[in-house]
Amino acid sequence: MEVQTTAKKIVKASEGKLSEVYFVACGGSLVDMYVSDYFIKAESKKLTSGWYTANEFVHVPPARLGKTSVVILCSHSGSTPETVEAAKVAHKAGAQTVGLTYNKKAALLPESDYSFVYEWGNEREVRNNPMAIMLDLTVSIVHELEGYGHYDVFRKGMDIIDTVVGNAEDEVLPRTKEFAERYKDEPMFYVLASGASYGHAYGFAICSLMEMQWLDAAPIHSGEFFHGPFEVTDKDTPFIMAMGLGRTRDLDERALKFLGKYAEKVEVVDAKELGLDLIDDSVSEYFNPILFYSVLSKYRFALSQVHDHDLDARRYMGKVEY
């Protein structure tokens, strides 16, 4: 279903009284939603939003959930039990639901008033991946409901994001191999980011490093770095900095300046250096995580190669009862 058309239908169905948007998923799908939740909090004057891991949404649904709510749910397989149950909870409360999945026969789809079966596998073509679809839908809902002054330049950004990402992947590829060789024996990484990008610091830590490479990892918000975490800094501790464009870049730069003095193992992935500044400054921050997902995926692949550890290898997920 076309994104802008869906946004119009959602607002119309609420009779213009839409008051909250909830983003509900698990794991990597939840990570993909972070930027959309961030956008509403940063830009909307009429909407509130919530970012929920699905099982918590099921057990502790928000009190405001109801007929003026829309719940956006995503499950790559389309059968994540917690997410399907969350959709049922949303429907029971009278909310509109939007489901995203890769699976055309997903159990999530019958519980979705609107649905998107997205494309997957080509990280150079990100516009039709779930993160971009949900961001586009969220921005379009806000624009339809109350107007968004930067909507036209946002649309231009969507038009060129595939090109930006493809060029960035080409540029970073040699660096990912050097990174993997240098850090192949490291058991632990700290991943820093801020603003709309922080969700992907979290995602890279828990999915790419912990789930896919069985490494210890922790995400750190650049703004929180100086309020506890910086005490672990030394020449032997590895940090990955996802330095974004936008209003919180100063937070990243402050953390990086400190790391430049007291750390020696620092990998900087800079959205500006990788060409995201081709997108207008007024909206570029919301494209940071789309770029970082594809670029950092190259880093995790390079690590998998030097570790001889396939990205699909699992000890527990889908193999034992939990």
N, C-alpha and C positions, 0 to 999 in steps of 0.2 A: 504494500500500500504506500502510495506516495506521501512523503513526510509532511509537506505543507498542507495537503488535503486533510491528513489525519489531524493535524493541529487545529484546523478550522472546525472539524467535526467534534473534537473534544470540547472546545470552548462553546460551540453551539449547543451541545448536549447538556452542558451545565447551565444553559441560559445566561451565559456570561458571568456566572457566579462562582466559577472555579476559584478555590481558595488555597489548596495545597497540592503539592506533587510529592509523592513518595517513590523513592528508588530502592528496589528490593531485589536482592540476588545473593549469591555466595561466591567467594573466591575471586577468580579473575573477572567474572561477570560483574561482581560488585565493584571491583576496581574500575571497570570501564564506566561506571556511573558517577564516579566522584566529581568529575569536571562539570557534569550537568547540575548536580546538587550545588556545587560551588557557584555556578553561573546564577542560579536563582537567588541565592543568598546575597550575591554581589550586585545584581542588576534589577531584580524585580521589587516593585513597591506594593504589589497586590498579593503575591504568592508567598507562602511559606513552603519549606521543603524538608524532607528527612531522608537520610541515607541509612538503610537498614540491612544487616545480614538477615536472611530470610527467616531463619528459625526464631530469632528474637522478635521479628515482626509478628510471627504466628503466636508466640507466647505473650508478648506485650505490645499489642497493636496500639497505635497512637489514638488518644481520646478523640481527636478531631476527625478521624477517618469516617467518611460518609459520602453523601451524594454530591458534595462539592469538591471531592477529592479525585485525583487520578493516580493510579498506582502503576508504575512502569516496572516490569519484571523481565529478567533476562536469564536464560539458562542455555548454555551452548548445546547440550544434549537434548534440552527440552523436557527432561524427565527428572531433574533434581527434585527429590521429594519435598524438601523444605520450601522451594520456590513455588511448586505447584500448589502446595497447601496455602502458601501466602496469598496466591491469587484467589483461592476459594474464600479466604478470610476477607479479602478486599471486596469481592462480589457480595458476600453476605452483608457487609456493611453498606452496600449501595454505591460503592465507588466504581468509576470507570477503570478498566484495566487495559494495559498495552503489553503484549508479550513479544519478546525477541528470542529467536533460536536459529540454529543452523539446520535443525531437523524438521522436515516437512510433515512428519507424523508425530510431532512432539505432543506429550500429554499436556503441556502448557497451553497449547493453541486453543483447545475448547474452552479454556478459562479466560481467554483474552477477547475483549470487545474489539480490539484492533491488534493486528499482528504484523510482524516483519520477519521473514525468513531471509537471513542475511547471507552474504557470500563470505567465504573463508579460505585461507591458504596463501593468498598473495599479499604479503605485507607491504608491497609497493603500491597497492591499490586499496587505500584505507577508507575511502569515502563511503563504501558500502559495508564497512565493518561495524560491529555494534556500538563501539564508543562514539564514532562519528554520527551514526544514525540517531542515537539517543541525544547527543548534543544538539544536532540539527532540529530534532523534534522539540526539545526543551526551549531552544531559542525561538523557534517558530510559535510555540504556545504563548510565550511571554509577549512576543510581537503582536500576535492576534488578540490577546487579552487586553494589553495596555500600551502597546507600541514599544519598540526598541530602537533607539536613535541610530545605532550602528548596524542595523539589520542588513543594509545593502552591502557594506564592506565585509560583513560576516559571510554573506552569500559569495562574494568574490573570493574570500579565503577558502570556502568549501570547493570552489571551482579549481583552485590551484594546489590544494593540499597534497594530492597524489604526486604531482611533479616535485614539490618540495621534499616529500618523504623519499621518493626515489633517488633524487640527487644526494640527499643526506646519507642514505644507505651506501651509495657508491663511495662517498667521501670517507666514511668511517670504517669501512671494511678492513683496510690494512691495520688500523689502530686496534680493532677488536682482537686481531691475531696477536699483536704485540702485548696487549693487556692479558690475554689468556696465558701466554707463555710466562709473563712476569709474575702472575698471581696464581698459577696453577696449584701451588701447594698451600694456599691460604685457606683456613677452615672457616673464616668469619669475615663478613663485610658489613659496614655501616653505609646506608644509602640516604643521602640528603636531598631534599627538595623543599619547595614552598608553594604557596598559592594553589592554583589549579593543578600543579604538577605533583603535589604531595601524594595524591592518591596513587600515582604510579610509582613513587618511591616505596610505598607500602606494597604495591602489587609486585614490583620487581623483587622485593625482599621475600615475601611469603610464597610467591608462585615460582618465579624464575630460579631463585637461589635455593630456597628451602624445599619446595616440592619437587622441582625438576633436577636439582643437582645435590640435594641432601646436604646442603651447607648451612651453617648458622648465619643468620642475617637479621638486621634490625633497621627499620626505617626511622629517620630522625627528621623532624621539621626544622628547617634552617633557622626559623625564628626561636625555636626551643633549644637550639644547640648550646647556647650560652647559659642555659638555666639547668645545668646538670650534665648532659652528655659530653660536653667538651673536656671533662676531666679524664676521659679515657684516651685522649689524643697523645700519641707518641710516634716515634719514627717507624715502629713496627706494625701499627694498626692501619689496615686499608679502608679508605673511604671512596665512595662513588658519589660525585656531585652532579645531579641533574639540574643544570642552571637554566632557568627559563627566562623568557621575555615577559614583560609586563610590570605591574605595579609592585610585585614582591621581589623583583630581581635584586633590590638592595639587600634583602635578607640573605640571599645566596652569596652575594659578593662579600658581605661582612664575614660569613662563615668561611668562605674560601680564603680570604685574607689571613685569617687566623691559622687555617690549615697550612697555608704557605710558609708560615713561620715555624710551626711546631710539628708538622707531619711530613713524611717523605713518600708515603704511598697514597697518592690522591689521583683518581681518574676523573677528569672533568668532561662532561658531555654538555656542550653549550648550544642551546637552541639558536642563538644568534649566529654563532660560527657556522652552524649547519644550515643556514638559509631561511629560517623561519621569519626573519625580518622582511621578507618579501610580502608578508601579510601585514595589513595596516596595524599600527601600534594600538589602536583602540580596541582591537579584538584578538590580537596575536596571542595573548596569554591563554586563551581558551583552546588554542591549537597545540600548546606545549605538550600535553600528555599524548596526543595522537602521534606527534613526531617521536616522543621518547619511547612509546611502546615499540615502534618498528625498529628504531635504532638500538635500543637496549636488547631487543630480541637477537640482534646480531652478536651482542656481547655474550648472551647466554649460550648461543650456539657455539661460539668459539670456545667457551669454557667446557662445553660438553665434548668437544673434540679432543682437547688436551687431557680431559679426565677419562676419556673413553666411557662416557656415561650418557647413554641415550636420553634425550629429553622426555621420552615417553615411559621411561622406566619408573615403576612404583613398587614400594614395599607393601603398602596398606590400601591405597585408594583403589576401590573396585575389586579388591582381592580378599579382604577379610570383612567380617561383620562389624559395623560401627554405627 
